Amino acid sequence: MSTPMIAFAGSPLDRADHLRANPEGLQGLMNASARLLRLEGLDPVIAEDGTIAWGSLADADPASELVFLGVRDERGCFAEVQPSLLGNGAPAGPRSWEAMQLLGAEDLAMYGGARSLVGWHARHRYCAQCGASTKLAKGGWQRDCQSETCKAEHFPRTDPVTIMIVEHNDSLLLGRQPRFPAKSYSALAGFVEPGETIEEAVARETMEEAGVTVRDVHYIFCQPWPYPSSLMIGCHAYADDPAITVDETELEDARWFSRADVADALEAIERGEAGEAFQCPPRFAIAHMLMRWWVEQGK
C-alpha cells in the first residue's frame, strides 16, 4: 500500500520562512491582493462552492493580530487572532467533523495549519516564564515577552502523540473512550512524555490503557491534527499475551477484533454505517488509515 492521502497534510502554501523576520517583506505582502482566511472562532467559514472562504485584510478587526500563513500565487495569506478569541484545547467538535467531510485536501491542510497557529496565539497572550503580556513577532511564528527584565521568546509548539495498532494472532487491539459514539472503537493513543522515545511511548501507553505488553514497534506514517496542535505518529506493534486489563480512567472498553471484523468496519464506514462488530473512525482520521494499512498487509 502506498502512503495514503493524509488529512490536514499537503498545504499548497509556501511558508516563506525568509519573510518571517523581514518586516518590510511582510508589509509588502499586506496589500489589496492579500487574502484573509475567514474563521468563526476557530472553525472555518465554508463558501457556497464548498471551499474555505477568504476575504481581504480590510475585513480584519483593527485590534486583531495578523498571522502570516504563507504565500500562494504571489499573494500573501493571513489569519487573524481576534482580541476576544479564547484558546481551545477541546477535541474536534461537530463543525470540525463537518468541515473534514466537506473540504478538499488542500483546503483542509490550509485550514488545519491556520487553526493550530491561531489557537496557539490565543492561548499564549501571557508569558509562561514571568506572566507579562506577549506580542506577536516574526509574522506570527513567535511571541515575545514584553517585560524588560524577561524578554522570553515563545514559539508555536506541536505535541507528539503516538497512535498505535497492536496485533496478536491476526487481531487488532482497539479501545473506546466514553465520549465516542455508540459502538465506536479506535486505535489506542497517548502523548509522548519527556525523556522517552516514540517506541517507549507506544509501549507505555498500551500498558497503561490496556495492560498489554508490546514488542517490535515500528513507525507507519503520521498526521498533523489541529485539535489543538498535535502530530499523530502512527505505529504498529505486536503483543504476545492477549490478556487485557482496562484502565477505566482512560478507556470505557478495549478488545481484540479480527482482520475480518476490521475489514467489515472499513467497508461499512464508507456507506456511513457501523460494521457488524464495531464502528471504525472516519476515513480522514489516522486511526482509519492505520486500520486500512493493516488489512491490506494481510492480503
MIDOSE-1310 file (N, C-alpha, C; in nm, 2 decimals, decimal comma, always signed):
residues 299
mstp	+0,08/-0,12/+0,00/+0,00/+0,00/+0,00/+0,09/+0,12/+0,00; +0,06/+0,22/-0,09/+0,13/+0,34/-0,09/+0,08/+0,43/+0,02; +0,16/+0,53/+0,06/+0,12/+0,62/+0,17/-0,01/+0,69/+0,13; -0,11/+0,68/+0,22/-0,24/+0,74/+0,18/-0,24/+0,89/+0,19
miaf	-0,35/+0,95/+0,13/-0,37/+1,09/+0,14/-0,40/+1,12/+0,29; -0,31/+1,20/+0,35/-0,32/+1,23/+0,49/-0,40/+1,36/+0,51; -0,51/+1,35/+0,58/-0,59/+1,47/+0,61/-0,51/+1,57/+0,69; -0,52/+1,70/+0,66/-0,45/+1,81/+0,72/-0,31/+1,83/+0,68
agsp	-0,26/+1,74/+0,59/-0,12/+1,75/+0,53/-0,13/+1,79/+0,39; -0,02/+1,84/+0,33/-0,01/+1,88/+0,19/-0,06/+2,02/+0,16; -0,04/+2,11/+0,25/-0,08/+2,25/+0,22/-0,01/+2,31/+0,10; -0,08/+2,38/+0,01/-0,01/+2,44/-0,11/+0,06/+2,57/-0,08
ldra	+0,05/+2,62/+0,04/+0,11/+2,75/+0,08/+0,26/+2,73/+0,09; +0,33/+2,83/+0,03/+0,47/+2,85/+0,06/+0,49/+2,92/+0,19; +0,55/+2,85/+0,29/+0,56/+2,91/+0,42/+0,65/+3,03/+0,43; +0,74/+3,04/+0,33/+0,82/+3,16/+0,31/+0,89/+3,20/+0,44
dhlr	+0,96/+3,11/+0,49/+1,03/+3,14/+0,62/+1,12/+3,26/+0,61; +1,18/+3,29/+0,50/+1,27/+3,40/+0,48/+1,20/+3,54/+0,50; +1,07/+3,54/+0,49/+0,99/+3,66/+0,51/+0,95/+3,69/+0,65; +0,95/+3,58/+0,74/+0,90/+3,60/+0,87/+0,98/+3,70/+0,95
anpe	+1,11/+3,71/+0,93/+1,19/+3,80/+1,01/+1,22/+3,93/+0,92; +1,15/+3,95/+0,82/+1,17/+4,06/+0,73/+1,04/+4,15/+0,73; +1,04/+4,25/+0,82/+0,92/+4,33/+0,84/+0,88/+4,40/+0,71; +0,98/+4,45/+0,63/+0,95/+4,51/+0,51/+0,89/+4,42/+0,40
glqg	+0,94/+4,30/+0,40/+0,89/+4,20/+0,31/+0,75/+4,16/+0,34; +0,72/+4,14/+0,47/+0,58/+4,11/+0,51/+0,49/+4,22/+0,48; +0,53/+4,34/+0,51/+0,45/+4,46/+0,49/+0,41/+4,47/+0,34; +0,51/+4,43/+0,25/+0,48/+4,44/+0,11/+0,38/+4,34/+0,07
lmna	+0,36/+4,23/+0,14/+0,25/+4,14/+0,11/+0,11/+4,18/+0,16; +0,11/+4,28/+0,25/-0,01/+4,32/+0,31/-0,08/+4,43/+0,22; -0,11/+4,39/+0,10/-0,17/+4,48/+0,01/-0,31/+4,44/-0,03; -0,36/+4,50/-0,13/-0,50/+4,48/-0,17/-0,53/+4,34/-0,22
sarl	-0,42/+4,27/-0,27/-0,44/+4,14/-0,32/-0,43/+4,03/-0,21; -0,38/+4,07/-0,09/-0,36/+3,97/+0,02/-0,50/+3,91/+0,06; -0,49/+3,79/+0,10/-0,61/+3,71/+0,14/-0,61/+3,69/+0,29; -0,73/+3,70/+0,35/-0,75/+3,67/+0,49/-0,84/+3,55/+0,51
lrle	-0,80/+3,45/+0,57/-0,88/+3,33/+0,59/-0,99/+3,36/+0,69; -1,11/+3,33/+0,65/-1,23/+3,37/+0,73/-1,25/+3,25/+0,83; -1,26/+3,29/+0,96/-1,29/+3,19/+1,07/-1,40/+3,24/+1,15; -1,48/+3,15/+1,21/-1,57/+3,18/+1,31/-1,52/+3,12/+1,44
gldp	-1,46/+3,20/+1,53/-1,38/+3,14/+1,64/-1,26/+3,07/+1,58; -1,26/+2,94/+1,60/-1,15/+2,86/+1,53/-1,21/+2,77/+1,42; -1,33/+2,78/+1,39/-1,39/+2,70/+1,29/-1,39/+2,77/+1,15; -1,38/+2,69/+1,04/-1,37/+2,75/+0,91/-1,50/+2,80/+0,87
viae	-1,50/+2,91/+0,79/-1,62/+2,95/+0,71/-1,62/+2,88/+0,58; -1,72/+2,81/+0,55/-1,73/+2,74/+0,42/-1,81/+2,82/+0,32; -1,74/+2,84/+0,20/-1,81/+2,91/+0,10/-1,91/+2,83/+0,03; -2,00/+2,89/-0,06/-2,10/+2,82/-0,12/-2,06/+2,71/-0,21
dgti	-1,93/+2,72/-0,26/-1,88/+2,62/-0,35/-1,81/+2,51/-0,27; -1,82/+2,51/-0,14/-1,76/+2,40/-0,06/-1,61/+2,42/-0,03; -1,56/+2,54/-0,05/-1,42/+2,56/-0,02/-1,41/+2,65/+0,10; -1,29/+2,67/+0,16/-1,27/+2,76/+0,26/-1,29/+2,90/+0,21
awgs	-1,35/+2,99/+0,29/-1,38/+3,12/+0,25/-1,26/+3,22/+0,28; -1,23/+3,30/+0,19/-1,12/+3,40/+0,21/-1,18/+3,54/+0,19; -1,13/+3,64/+0,26/-1,16/+3,78/+0,25/-1,04/+3,86/+0,22; -1,05/+3,99/+0,24/-0,93/+4,07/+0,23/-0,89/+4,12/+0,37
lada	-0,77/+4,18/+0,38/-0,72/+4,23/+0,51/-0,81/+4,34/+0,56; -0,89/+4,41/+0,47/-0,98/+4,51/+0,52/-1,09/+4,45/+0,60; -1,11/+4,32/+0,59/-1,22/+4,26/+0,67/-1,18/+4,23/+0,82; -1,05/+4,24/+0,85/-1,00/+4,21/+0,98/-1,03/+4,32/+1,08
dpas	-1,05/+4,28/+1,20/-1,07/+4,37/+1,31/-0,94/+4,45/+1,33; -0,94/+4,58/+1,34/-0,82/+4,66/+1,35/-0,74/+4,62/+1,48; -0,81/+4,57/+1,58/-0,75/+4,53/+1,70/-0,69/+4,39/+1,70; -0,71/+4,32/+1,59/-0,66/+4,18/+1,58/-0,51/+4,18/+1,55
elvf	-0,45/+4,07/+1,58/-0,31/+4,04/+1,54/-0,33/+3,95/+1,41; -0,24/+3,99/+1,31/-0,24/+3,91/+1,19/-0,13/+3,81/+1,18; -0,16/+3,69/+1,15/-0,07/+3,58/+1,14/-0,04/+3,55/+1,00; +0,08/+3,55/+0,96/+0,12/+3,52/+0,82/+0,12/+3,37/+0,80
lgvr	+0,04/+3,32/+0,71/+0,03/+3,17/+0,68/+0,12/+3,13/+0,58; +0,15/+3,22/+0,48/+0,23/+3,18/+0,37/+0,19/+3,26/+0,24; +0,25/+3,21/+0,13/+0,23/+3,28/+0,00/+0,17/+3,18/-0,10; +0,07/+3,22/-0,17/+0,02/+3,13/-0,28/-0,01/+3,22/-0,40
derg	+0,03/+3,19/-0,52/+0,01/+3,27/-0,64/+0,06/+3,41/-0,62; +0,17/+3,43/-0,55/+0,23/+3,56/-0,52/+0,14/+3,65/-0,43; +0,05/+3,59/-0,36/-0,04/+3,67/-0,27/-0,01/+3,62/-0,13; +0,00/+3,72/-0,04/+0,01/+3,68/+0,10/-0,12/+3,63/+0,16
cfae	-0,11/+3,53/+0,24/-0,23/+3,47/+0,30/-0,21/+3,48/+0,45; -0,32/+3,53/+0,52/-0,31/+3,56/+0,66/-0,43/+3,51/+0,73; -0,43/+3,51/+0,86/-0,54/+3,48/+0,95/-0,53/+3,58/+1,07; -0,65/+3,60/+1,13/-0,64/+3,70/+1,24/-0,67/+3,63/+1,37
vqps	-0,60/+3,68/+1,47/-0,62/+3,64/+1,61/-0,70/+3,75/+1,68; -0,83/+3,74/+1,69/-0,92/+3,84/+1,74/-0,90/+3,86/+1,89; -0,91/+3,98/+1,94/-0,89/+4,00/+2,08/-0,98/+3,92/+2,17; -1,10/+3,89/+2,13/-1,19/+3,81/+2,21/-1,18/+3,66/+2,20
llgn	-1,09/+3,62/+2,11/-1,08/+3,47/+2,09/-1,01/+3,40/+2,21; -1,08/+3,30/+2,25/-1,02/+3,22/+2,36/-0,95/+3,09/+2,31; -0,84/+3,06/+2,36/-0,78/+2,93/+2,32/-0,87/+2,81/+2,35; -0,86/+2,71/+2,27/-0,95/+2,60/+2,28/-0,87/+2,47/+2,26
gapa	-0,86/+2,39/+2,37/-0,79/+2,26/+2,36/-0,88/+2,15/+2,35; -1,01/+2,17/+2,32/-1,10/+2,06/+2,32/-1,09/+1,97/+2,19; -1,14/+1,85/+2,20/-1,13/+1,76/+2,08/-1,22/+1,83/+1,97; -1,20/+1,77/+1,85/-1,28/+1,82/+1,73/-1,43/+1,81/+1,76
gprs	-1,50/+1,92/+1,73/-1,65/+1,92/+1,76/-1,72/+1,89/+1,63; -1,86/+1,90/+1,63/-1,94/+1,87/+1,52/-1,91/+1,96/+1,39; -1,88/+2,09/+1,41/-1,85/+2,17/+1,30/-1,71/+2,13/+1,23; -1,62/+2,09/+1,32/-1,49/+2,05/+1,26/-1,51/+1,92/+1,19
weam	-1,58/+1,82/+1,24/-1,60/+1,70/+1,16/-1,68/+1,72/+1,03; -1,77/+1,82/+1,03/-1,84/+1,85/+0,91/-1,74/+1,91/+0,81; -1,65/+2,00/+0,86/-1,55/+2,06/+0,77/-1,46/+1,95/+0,70; -1,43/+1,85/+0,78/-1,34/+1,74/+0,73/-1,41/+1,66/+0,62
qllg	-1,54/+1,66/+0,63/-1,61/+1,58/+0,53/-1,63/+1,67/+0,40; -1,64/+1,80/+0,42/-1,67/+1,89/+0,30/-1,55/+1,94/+0,23; -1,44/+1,97/+0,30/-1,33/+2,04/+0,23/-1,24/+1,94/+0,16; -1,19/+1,99/+0,05/-1,09/+1,92/-0,03/-0,96/+1,91/+0,05
aedl	-0,86/+1,83/+0,00/-0,74/+1,81/+0,08/-0,66/+1,93/+0,10; -0,64/+2,02/+0,00/-0,56/+2,14/+0,01/-0,62/+2,24/+0,10; -0,75/+2,26/+0,09/-0,82/+2,35/+0,18/-0,82/+2,30/+0,33; -0,83/+2,17/+0,35/-0,83/+2,12/+0,48/-0,69/+2,14/+0,54
amyg	-0,58/+2,12/+0,46/-0,45/+2,14/+0,51/-0,42/+2,29/+0,54; -0,47/+2,38/+0,46/-0,45/+2,52/+0,49/-0,53/+2,56/+0,62; -0,65/+2,51/+0,63/-0,73/+2,55/+0,75/-0,66/+2,49/+0,87; -0,62/+2,36/+0,86/-0,56/+2,30/+0,98/-0,44/+2,37/+1,03
gars	-0,35/+2,41/+0,94/-0,23/+2,49/+0,99/-0,27/+2,62/+1,05; -0,37/+2,69/+0,99/-0,41/+2,82/+1,04/-0,48/+2,80/+1,18; -0,56/+2,69/+1,19/-0,63/+2,67/+1,32/-0,53/+2,65/+1,43; -0,43/+2,57/+1,41/-0,33/+2,54/+1,51/-0,25/+2,67/+1,55
lvgw	-0,22/+2,75/+1,45/-0,14/+2,87/+1,48/-0,22/+2,97/+1,55; -0,34/+3,00/+1,50/-0,43/+3,10/+1,56/-0,46/+3,06/+1,70; -0,50/+2,93/+1,72/-0,53/+2,88/+1,86/-0,41/+2,89/+1,95; -0,29/+2,87/+1,90/-0,17/+2,89/+1,99/-0,16/+3,03/+2,04
harh	-0,18/+3,12/+1,95/-0,17/+3,26/+1,98/-0,27/+3,30/+2,09; -0,39/+3,25/+2,07/-0,50/+3,28/+2,17/-0,47/+3,23/+2,31; -0,39/+3,12/+2,31/-0,36/+3,06/+2,44/-0,23/+3,11/+2,50; -0,16/+3,19/+2,43/-0,03/+3,24/+2,48/-0,01/+3,39/+2,48
ryca	-0,11/+3,46/+2,52/-0,11/+3,60/+2,53/-0,02/+3,65/+2,65; +0,01/+3,56/+2,74/+0,09/+3,59/+2,85/+0,21/+3,50/+2,86; +0,32/+3,55/+2,91/+0,45/+3,48/+2,92/+0,44/+3,37/+3,02; +0,48/+3,25/+2,98/+0,48/+3,14/+3,07/+0,59/+3,15/+3,18
qcga	+0,69/+3,23/+3,15/+0,80/+3,25/+3,24/+0,78/+3,35/+3,35; +0,72/+3,47/+3,31/+0,70/+3,57/+3,41/+0,56/+3,62/+3,42; +0,47/+3,59/+3,33/+0,33/+3,63/+3,34/+0,30/+3,76/+3,27; +0,40/+3,83/+3,22/+0,38/+3,96/+3,15/+0,31/+3,93/+3,01
stkl	+0,25/+4,03/+2,95/+0,19/+4,02/+2,82/+0,29/+3,98/+2,71; +0,25/+3,92/+2,61/+0,34/+3,89/+2,50/+0,29/+3,96/+2,37; +0,37/+3,97/+2,27/+0,34/+4,03/+2,15/+0,38/+3,95/+2,03; +0,30/+3,94/+1,93/+0,33/+3,87/+1,81/+0,45/+3,92/+1,74
akgg	+0,54/+3,82/+1,70/+0,66/+3,86/+1,63/+0,68/+3,76/+1,51; +0,77/+3,80/+1,42/+0,81/+3,71/+1,30/+0,68/+3,66/+1,23; +0,59/+3,75/+1,21/+0,47/+3,72/+1,13/+0,38/+3,62/+1,19; +0,39/+3,60/+1,32/+0,31/+3,51/+1,39/+0,37/+3,38/+1,43
wqrd	+0,50/+3,37/+1,40/+0,57/+3,24/+1,43/+0,66/+3,25/+1,55; +0,63/+3,36/+1,63/+0,69/+3,38/+1,76/+0,61/+3,48/+1,84; +0,62/+3,47/+1,97/+0,56/+3,57/+2,06/+0,67/+3,61/+2,16; +0,69/+3,74/+2,18/+0,79/+3,79/+2,26/+0,73/+3,85/+2,39
cqse	+0,79/+3,82/+2,50/+0,75/+3,87/+2,63/+0,78/+4,02/+2,63; +0,69/+4,10/+2,68/+0,71/+4,25/+2,68/+0,77/+4,30/+2,81; +0,80/+4,21/+2,90/+0,87/+4,26/+3,02/+1,02/+4,29/+2,99; +1,07/+4,40/+3,03/+1,21/+4,44/+3,01/+1,30/+4,35/+3,08
tcka	+1,26/+4,29/+3,19/+1,35/+4,21/+3,27/+1,34/+4,06/+3,23; +1,25/+4,02/+3,14/+1,23/+3,88/+3,10/+1,27/+3,87/+2,95; +1,19/+3,93/+2,86/+1,21/+3,92/+2,72/+1,22/+3,78/+2,66; +1,15/+3,69/+2,73/+1,15/+3,55/+2,68/+1,08/+3,54/+2,54
ehfp	+1,13/+3,45/+2,46/+1,08/+3,42/+2,32/+1,00/+3,29/+2,33; +0,88/+3,29/+2,27/+0,80/+3,17/+2,27/+0,76/+3,14/+2,13; +0,76/+3,01/+2,10/+0,74/+2,96/+1,96/+0,62/+2,86/+1,96; +0,55/+2,86/+1,84/+0,44/+2,77/+1,83/+0,49/+2,63/+1,85
rtdp	+0,41/+2,55/+1,92/+0,46/+2,41/+1,95/+0,36/+2,31/+1,89; +0,41/+2,19/+1,86/+0,33/+2,08/+1,82/+0,36/+1,97/+1,92; +0,26/+1,91/+1,97/+0,27/+1,80/+2,07/+0,27/+1,66/+2,00; +0,38/+1,58/+2,02/+0,38/+1,45/+1,96/+0,29/+1,35/+2,04
vtim	+0,21/+1,28/+1,96/+0,12/+1,18/+2,01/+0,14/+1,05/+1,94; +0,16/+0,94/+2,01/+0,16/+0,81/+1,94/+0,02/+0,76/+1,93; -0,01/+0,70/+1,82/-0,13/+0,63/+1,80/-0,10/+0,49/+1,74; -0,14/+0,39/+1,80/-0,09/+0,26/+1,76/-0,19/+0,15/+1,74
iveh	-0,17/+0,07/+1,64/-0,24/-0,06/+1,62/-0,16/-0,17/+1,67; -0,21/-0,25/+1,76/-0,13/-0,36/+1,83/-0,20/-0,49/+1,78; -0,11/-0,58/+1,73/-0,16/-0,70/+1,67/-0,12/-0,82/+1,75; -0,22/-0,92/+1,75/-0,19/-1,05/+1,81/-0,27/-1,15/+1,74
ndsl	-0,21/-1,25/+1,69/-0,28/-1,36/+1,62/-0,38/-1,31/+1,52; -0,34/-1,22/+1,43/-0,43/-1,17/+1,33/-0,55/-1,09/+1,38; -0,53/-1,03/+1,50/-0,64/-0,95/+1,55/-0,58/-0,82/+1,60; -0,66/-0,71/+1,60/-0,61/-0,58/+1,65/-0,67/-0,54/+1,78
llgr	-0,59/-0,48/+1,86/-0,64/-0,42/+1,99/-0,69/-0,28/+1,97; -0,82/-0,26/+2,00/-0,88/-0,13/+1,98/-0,95/-0,09/+2,11; -0,97/+0,03/+2,13/-1,04/+0,08/+2,26/-1,14/+0,18/+2,23; -1,23/+0,21/+2,33/-1,32/+0,32/+2,31/-1,32/+0,40/+2,44
qprf	-1,33/+0,53/+2,41/-1,35/+0,63/+2,52/-1,50/+0,66/+2,54; -1,53/+0,70/+2,66/-1,68/+0,73/+2,69/-1,74/+0,83/+2,60; -1,66/+0,92/+2,54/-1,72/+1,03/+2,46/-1,74/+0,98/+2,31; -1,69/+0,86/+2,28/-1,71/+0,81/+2,14/-1,86/+0,78/+2,12
paks	-1,90/+0,79/+1,99/-2,04/+0,74/+1,96/-2,05/+0,59/+1,99; -2,18/+0,55/+2,01/-2,21/+0,41/+2,04/-2,14/+0,32/+1,94; -2,08/+0,21/+1,99/-2,02/+0,10/+1,91/-1,89/+0,14/+1,84; -1,84/+0,26/+1,87/-1,72/+0,31/+1,80/-1,59/+0,27/+1,88
ysal	-1,50/+0,22/+1,81/-1,36/+0,18/+1,86/-1,26/+0,24/+1,78; -1,14/+0,27/+1,84/-1,03/+0,33/+1,76/-0,90/+0,27/+1,82; -0,79/+0,32/+1,75/-0,66/+0,28/+1,80/-0,63/+0,35/+1,93; -0,55/+0,29/+2,01/-0,50/+0,35/+2,14/-0,41/+0,46/+2,10
agfv	-0,40/+0,56/+2,19/-0,32/+0,68/+2,16/-0,28/+0,75/+2,29; -0,17/+0,82/+2,29/-0,13/+0,90/+2,41/-0,01/+0,99/+2,38; +0,01/+1,09/+2,45/+0,11/+1,19/+2,43/+0,25/+1,12/+2,47; +0,35/+1,16/+2,39/+0,49/+1,12/+2,42/+0,53/+1,21/+2,54
epge	+0,59/+1,15/+2,64/+0,63/+1,22/+2,76/+0,77/+1,26/+2,75; +0,82/+1,36/+2,83/+0,96/+1,40/+2,83/+1,05/+1,28/+2,86; +1,16/+1,27/+2,79/+1,26/+1,17/+2,82/+1,23/+1,03/+2,76; +1,13/+1,02/+2,67/+1,11/+0,88/+2,61/+1,10/+0,89/+2,46
tiee	+1,13/+0,78/+2,40/+1,13/+0,76/+2,26/+0,98/+0,73/+2,21; +0,96/+0,74/+2,08/+0,83/+0,70/+2,03/+0,80/+0,56/+2,07; +0,90/+0,47/+2,05/+0,87/+0,33/+2,08/+0,84/+0,31/+2,23; +0,91/+0,38/+2,32/+0,88/+0,37/+2,46/+0,74/+0,42/+2,49
avar	+0,70/+0,53/+2,42/+0,56/+0,59/+2,45/+0,46/+0,49/+2,40; +0,48/+0,42/+2,29/+0,38/+0,32/+2,24/+0,37/+0,21/+2,35; +0,48/+0,16/+2,40/+0,48/+0,05/+2,50/+0,41/+0,10/+2,63; +0,45/+0,22/+2,67/+0,39/+0,27/+2,80/+0,24/+0,29/+2,79
etme	+0,20/+0,36/+2,68/+0,06/+0,39/+2,67/-0,03/+0,26/+2,66; +0,02/+0,16/+2,58/-0,05/+0,04/+2,56/-0,07/-0,03/+2,70; +0,04/-0,04/+2,77/+0,04/-0,10/+2,90/-0,06/-0,02/+3,00; -0,05/+0,11/+3,00/-0,13/+0,19/+3,09/-0,28/+0,18/+3,06
eagv	-0,31/+0,18/+2,93/-0,45/+0,18/+2,90/-0,52/+0,04/+2,89; -0,44/-0,06/+2,85/-0,50/-0,19/+2,83/-0,43/-0,30/+2,90; -0,32/-0,27/+2,97/-0,24/-0,37/+3,04/-0,18/-0,47/+2,95; -0,15/-0,43/+2,82/-0,09/-0,53/+2,72/+0,06/-0,49/+2,70
tvrd	+0,15/-0,58/+2,70/+0,29/-0,56/+2,67/+0,31/-0,58/+2,52; +0,39/-0,48/+2,46/+0,41/-0,49/+2,32/+0,56/-0,50/+2,29; +0,59/-0,54/+2,16/+0,72/-0,56/+2,11/+0,72/-0,52/+1,97; +0,85/-0,50/+1,91/+0,87/-0,47/+1,77/+0,78/-0,35/+1,72
vhyi	+0,79/-0,24/+1,79/+0,72/-0,12/+1,75/+0,79/-0,06/+1,63; +0,71/-0,03/+1,53/+0,77/+0,04/+1,41/+0,67/+0,15/+1,36; +0,73/+0,25/+1,30/+0,65/+0,37/+1,25/+0,59/+0,33/+1,12; +0,46/+0,38/+1,10/+0,39/+0,37/+0,97/+0,38/+0,50/+0,89
fcqp	+0,31/+0,59/+0,94/+0,30/+0,73/+0,89/+0,24/+0,82/+1,00; +0,24/+0,95/+0,97/+0,19/+1,05/+1,07/+0,09/+1,14/+1,01; +0,02/+1,22/+1,10/-0,08/+1,31/+1,06/-0,08/+1,44/+1,15; -0,07/+1,56/+1,09/-0,10/+1,68/+1,17/-0,24/+1,68/+1,22
wpyp	-0,27/+1,71/+1,34/-0,40/+1,71/+1,40/-0,42/+1,84/+1,48; -0,50/+1,94/+1,43/-0,51/+2,07/+1,49/-0,61/+2,09/+1,60; -0,62/+1,99/+1,69/-0,71/+2,00/+1,80/-0,64/+1,96/+1,93; -0,56/+2,05/+1,99/-0,54/+2,19/+1,93/-0,42/+2,19/+1,84
sslm	-0,31/+2,11/+1,86/-0,20/+2,12/+1,77/-0,11/+2,00/+1,80; -0,14/+1,89/+1,74/-0,06/+1,76/+1,77/-0,01/+1,71/+1,64; +0,09/+1,62/+1,65/+0,14/+1,54/+1,54/+0,11/+1,39/+1,58; +0,02/+1,33/+1,51/-0,02/+1,19/+1,54/+0,08/+1,10/+1,47
igch	+0,15/+1,02/+1,55/+0,26/+0,94/+1,50/+0,21/+0,79/+1,50; +0,17/+0,75/+1,38/+0,11/+0,62/+1,36/+0,21/+0,50/+1,37; +0,18/+0,41/+1,45/+0,28/+0,29/+1,47/+0,20/+0,16/+1,47; +0,28/+0,06/+1,45/+0,23/-0,08/+1,46/+0,32/-0,16/+1,56
ayad	+0,26/-0,25/+1,64/+0,34/-0,33/+1,73/+0,27/-0,46/+1,75; +0,34/-0,56/+1,81/+0,29/-0,69/+1,83/+0,28/-0,71/+1,98; +0,18/-0,80/+2,02/+0,17/-0,84/+2,16/+0,17/-0,99/+2,16; +0,23/-1,05/+2,26/+0,24/-1,20/+2,27/+0,13/-1,25/+2,36
dpai	+0,09/-1,17/+2,46/-0,02/-1,21/+2,55/-0,14/-1,12/+2,53; -0,26/-1,18/+2,50/-0,38/-1,10/+2,46/-0,46/-1,06/+2,59; -0,42/-1,09/+2,71/-0,49/-1,06/+2,82/-0,50/-0,90/+2,84; -0,62/-0,85/+2,86/-0,65/-0,71/+2,87/-0,69/-0,67/+3,01
tvde	-0,63/-0,56/+3,06/-0,67/-0,50/+3,19/-0,70/-0,35/+3,16; -0,83/-0,31/+3,15/-0,86/-0,18/+3,10/-0,84/-0,08/+3,22; -0,78/+0,03/+3,19/-0,77/+0,14/+3,28/-0,89/+0,23/+3,26; -0,99/+0,22/+3,35/-1,12/+0,28/+3,33/-1,11/+0,43/+3,35
tele	-1,00/+0,49/+3,39/-0,99/+0,63/+3,39/-0,95/+0,68/+3,25; -0,91/+0,59/+3,16/-0,87/+0,63/+3,02/-0,97/+0,58/+2,92; -1,01/+0,45/+2,94/-1,10/+0,39/+2,84/-1,23/+0,33/+2,91; -1,33/+0,32/+2,83/-1,45/+0,25/+2,87/-1,44/+0,10/+2,84
darw	-1,37/+0,07/+2,73/-1,36/-0,07/+2,69/-1,24/-0,08/+2,60; -1,18/-0,20/+2,59/-1,08/-0,24/+2,50/-1,10/-0,39/+2,46; -1,08/-0,42/+2,34/-1,10/-0,56/+2,30/-1,02/-0,59/+2,17; -1,01/-0,72/+2,14/-0,94/-0,76/+2,01/-1,05/-0,78/+1,91
fsra	-1,02/-0,73/+1,78/-1,10/-0,75/+1,67/-1,03/-0,82/+1,56; -1,09/-0,92/+1,49/-1,03/-1,00/+1,39/-1,01/-0,91/+1,26; -0,92/-0,96/+1,17/-0,90/-0,89/+1,05/-1,03/-0,88/+0,97; -1,11/-0,98/+0,97/-1,24/-0,97/+0,91/-1,33/-0,87/+0,97
dvad	-1,33/-0,86/+1,10/-1,41/-0,75/+1,17/-1,36/-0,61/+1,12; -1,23/-0,59/+1,12/-1,18/-0,46/+1,08/-1,21/-0,43/+0,94; -1,19/-0,53/+0,85/-1,23/-0,51/+0,71/-1,37/-0,47/+0,69; -1,46/-0,54/+0,76/-1,60/-0,51/+0,75/-1,63/-0,37/+0,80
alea	-1,57/-0,33/+0,91/-1,59/-0,20/+0,96/-1,55/-0,09/+0,87; -1,44/-0,11/+0,80/-1,39/-0,02/+0,70/-1,48/-0,01/+0,58; -1,53/-0,12/+0,54/-1,63/-0,11/+0,43/-1,76/-0,04/+0,47; -1,80/-0,07/+0,59/-1,93/-0,01/+0,64/-1,92/+0,14/+0,65
ierg	-1,81/+0,19/+0,70/-1,80/+0,33/+0,73/-1,80/+0,41/+0,60; -1,76/+0,35/+0,49/-1,77/+0,41/+0,35/-1,92/+0,43/+0,32; -2,01/+0,35/+0,37/-2,15/+0,37/+0,35/-2,22/+0,45/+0,46; -2,14/+0,50/+0,55/-2,19/+0,58/+0,66/-2,26/+0,49/+0,77
eage	-2,21/+0,36/+0,78/-2,27/+0,27/+0,87/-2,17/+0,21/+0,96; -2,21/+0,15/+1,07/-2,12/+0,07/+1,16/-2,11/-0,07/+1,10; -1,99/-0,13/+1,13/-1,97/-0,27/+1,09/-2,04/-0,36/+1,19; -2,04/-0,49/+1,16/-2,11/-0,58/+1,25/-2,05/-0,58/+1,39
afqc	-1,92/-0,58/+1,40/-1,85/-0,58/+1,53/-1,83/-0,45/+1,59; -1,80/-0,34/+1,51/-1,78/-0,21/+1,57/-1,78/-0,11/+1,46; -1,79/+0,02/+1,50/-1,78/+0,13/+1,40/-1,64/+0,19/+1,41; -1,57/+0,19/+1,29/-1,44/+0,24/+1,29/-1,44/+0,40/+1,27
pprf	-1,32/+0,46/+1,29/-1,32/+0,61/+1,27/-1,34/+0,64/+1,12; -1,37/+0,77/+1,09/-1,39/+0,81/+0,95/-1,26/+0,81/+0,88; -1,27/+0,81/+0,75/-1,15/+0,80/+0,66/-1,05/+0,90/+0,68; -1,08/+1,02/+0,73/-0,98/+1,13/+0,74/-0,90/+1,12/+0,87
aiah	-0,94/+1,02/+0,96/-0,86/+1,00/+1,08/-0,75/+0,90/+1,06; -0,64/+0,93/+1,12/-0,52/+0,84/+1,10/-0,55/+0,70/+1,15; -0,63/+0,69/+1,26/-0,67/+0,55/+1,30/-0,73/+0,47/+1,19; -0,82/+0,53/+1,11/-0,88/+0,47/+1,00/-0,77/+0,42/+0,90
mlmr	-0,68/+0,51/+0,87/-0,58/+0,48/+0,77/-0,48/+0,37/+0,82; -0,46/+0,37/+0,95/-0,38/+0,26/+1,01/-0,45/+0,12/+1,00; -0,58/+0,12/+1,02/-0,66/+0,00/+1,01/-0,66/-0,05/+0,87; -0,68/+0,04/+0,77/-0,68/+0,01/+0,63/-0,54/-0,05/+0,59
wwve	-0,43/+0,02/+0,63/-0,30/-0,03/+0,60/-0,28/-0,17/+0,65; -0,33/-0,20/+0,78/-0,31/-0,33/+0,84/-0,39/-0,44/+0,76; -0,52/-0,41/+0,72/-0,60/-0,50/+0,65/-0,53/-0,54/+0,52; -0,47/-0,44/+0,45/-0,41/-0,46/+0,32/-0,28/-0,54/+0,33
qgk	-0,22/-0,53/+0,45/-0,09/-0,61/+0,47/-0,13/-0,75/+0,47; -0,25/-0,79/+0,51/-0,28/-0,93/+0,52/-0,33/-0,99/+0,39; -0,34/-0,91/+0,28/-0,40/-0,97/+0,16/-0,29/-1,04/+0,08
